[in-house]
């Protein structure tokens, strides 16, 4: 069975894809020298949006076109949480290895003196979780879902 057609592991598959996209984007911004431009973190939202959208599309495709609103919320937030947690773990280990980047963050950021690898990666995790929740909520109001319940009368 093709990995992209597994109906029971959709959040894990697309969460991993989100994490890989975020890691590639991180290294691209690091290589270009734009790692300190905070506004470019908004493009992380596009990576999250694409991952959650394709996870919802995959769920619809593997479940005969059926997409319940609450099940879709769980799929989207699950994929975003897995992607964010994986990226936060990567960032934690990377900040432990690349001490120059950590020292640069401490020196240049407003809350820099209070930062360490634990706090920085935890904040990235929180940002990813909340942006994943937001992206999933917005997508579910755009993507067609099944009725949650039928009106009476």
N, C-alpha and C positions, 0 to 999 in steps of 0.2 A: 504494500500500500504506500502510495506517495505521501510524504510528510505533510504536504499542504492540504491533503484531503482528510486528515484525521479530525473527526468531529468532537472528540473528547479532550483534545489538548489545544484548543484554539487560543486561550489566553497565554499559555506557555510559549507557543510558537510565535505569535505576533508580539508578545512582550519581549522575546529575545530579539526579534527583528527591530523593535523600537530601540532596545539597548544598543544594538549594533549600529543603528543609524545615529544615535547620540554620540557614540564613541568615535565614529568616523568624522562626524561634524566637529567634535572636540579637537581631534588631531588636525583637521583642516584649518580650524581657526588658530590653533597653536603654531602650525607651520607658516601661516600667512602673517602671524604676529598680531592678530586681533583678539587674542584671548582675554584681554582686559576690557573690551568694549561690552558693557553690560547690556546694552540695547539689542545686541545680536542674539541674546538668549531667547528673544521672542521667536526666532526661527526654530527653536526646540519645539515650540508649540505646533509647527507645521509637521515635524517628524512624528510627534505624538498623534496629531490629527490623522495623518496617513495610516499609521499603525492601527489605531482604533477603528477607523473606517473600514480597512480591509479585514480586520477581525470580524466586524459585524457582517460584512459581505460574505465572508467565508461561513459564518454561522448560518446565515440565510441559505446559502447554497447547499450546505450539508444537511439541512433540516427541512427540505422540501418547501422552501420559500416561507417558512414560518419564523417569525421573530417577535417574541413576546417582549413587551417594554421592560419589565423588570429583569428578565433573563438577559436581555441586551445590555442593560445597565451593569449587570454583574460581569458579563463578558468584556465590555469596554473598560471598566474600572480595573478588572483583573489584569488585563493586558497592560494597561498603563502602570499599574502597581509593580508588576513583574519587571517591566522595562525600566522604571525609575529606580527600583531597588537594585537591579543589576548594574545600572549606570552609577549609582551612588557607591556601591561596593568597589567598582572599578576606580572611581575618582578617589576614594579613600586610599586604596593601595598606590595609586599613581602619585598622590600628594605625599605619601610616606616615602616614595622612591625619589621623586623630583623635589628635593628640598628648595631648589631655587625658585620654583613656581610658588611654593608655599610662602617663602620669605617675601616674594614679590606681592602676593596677596595681602600679607600682613602689613607691608609697607604702604601699599597704594589704596587699599579699601578703607572706607570710613570706620568700620568696626574692626579693622585689621588687627589691632593689638589683642583683641579678644578671640581671634580665630585660631583654630588648630584643625588638623585633618578630620577629627571626629565631628566638630561642629559644622565645618564646611560641607562635608558629605551628607550630614543629617539635614541641613538646610536644602541641599539639592534634592534629597529624597522627599521632603515635605513639599517643595515647589512642584516636583514631578507628580506627586499624588494629587494635589489640588488642581493642577492643570489637566491631569487625566480625567478627573471628575468633571471639570468644566467642559472639556472637549467631548466627553461622552454625553453629557446632558445636552449640549448644543446639537451634536449629531443625531441624537434620538428624536429631537424635534424636527429634524430635516429628513431623516430616513423613515420610510414607511414601516410601521410596526403593527402587529395585530392589536385588536381591541383588548383592553385589560378585562373589561366586563361589559356585558350587554345591558343596555337600559331596560328598565322594567316598565311595561305599560305601553 
